[in-house]
Amino acid sequence: MNIVAPAGNYEKLEAAIKAGANEVYFGLKGFGARRNNENLSIKEILDGIDYAHSRGIKTLIALNTVMKDVEIDAAYKYISKIYEHGLDAVIVQDLGFMSFLKENFPKLALHGSTQMTVANHVEANKLKELGLSRVVLAREMSFEEIKSIREKTDIELEIFVSGSLCISYSGNCYISSFIGGRSGNRGLCAYSCRKKFEDEEGNKAYFLSPNDQLLQTEEINKLKDIEINAIKVEGRKKIKRICL
């Protein structure tokens, strides 16, 4: 079972690999679900791919937002260079962008982001049919739900084992967009649910804020036992360490 770790910048990429990651995922400046994050420049990505590959580590780039036409045109130029340098996979949310990548980079592996809200085996199998090699299941699922999907599909499955939980389903929350004009599906979520709200009696509290998840050894071993292919550590804005 692979450990997929975040690389918010080049230093974190090196740290993730030294800590034992089998795969690292990073963003490209101006794209992805962490657009406000530091992210990597093209040169850093190319250097990072060399650094990772020299140590037997796979590299993934997260382009996991709903894309506009002008962004697809711009992304093509960047992806071409990164693809030619040996990028292992792209993490996507947008089905149209997925089709675009399949057409232009047929040998490039594609992973379905948790933003796709894959929550049943029918979705997982359909995405495999469309050309994905792996899906990151929705974060809100129970172990039994994950197990049921594993029994009914042979596409690679990846599970988040740390990080924030949403009060909505992954990829389907629009609170930030409505309140502040910042869409989570455009990589600009303001995490409105993490703010204080006031009830009818004037009490202020974090009524909408769910606790972050952090699975422990027993829970991770259960995922390993049902042959989950990869576990994912959240945090291109964080540095975490996980050991098995």
Sequence and secondary structure as in RCSB ss.txt:
>XXXX:A:sequence
MNIVAPAGNYEKLEAAIKAGANEVYFGLKGFGARRNNENLSIKEILDGIDYAHSRGIKTLIALNTVMKDVEIDAA
YKYISKIYEHGLDAVIVQDLGFMSFLKENFPKLALHGSTQMTVANHVEANKLKELGLSRVVLAREMSFEEIKSIR
EKTDIELEIFVSGSLCISYSGNCYISSFIGGRSGNRGLCAYSCRKKFEDEEGNKAYFLSPNDQLLQTEEINKLKD
IEINAIKVEGRKKIKRICL
>XXXX:A:secstr
 EEEEE SSHHHHHHHHHTT SEEEE BTT STTTTS  B HHHHHHHHHHHHTTT EEEEEE S   HHHHHHH
HHHHHHHHHTT  EEEE  HHHHHHHHHH TTSEEEE GGG   SHHHHHHHHHHT SEEE  TT  HHHHHHHH
HH  SEEEEE EE   SS TT   HHHHHHS  GGGT    GGGS EE TTS EE TT    EE  HHHHHHHHH
TT  EEE   TTS      
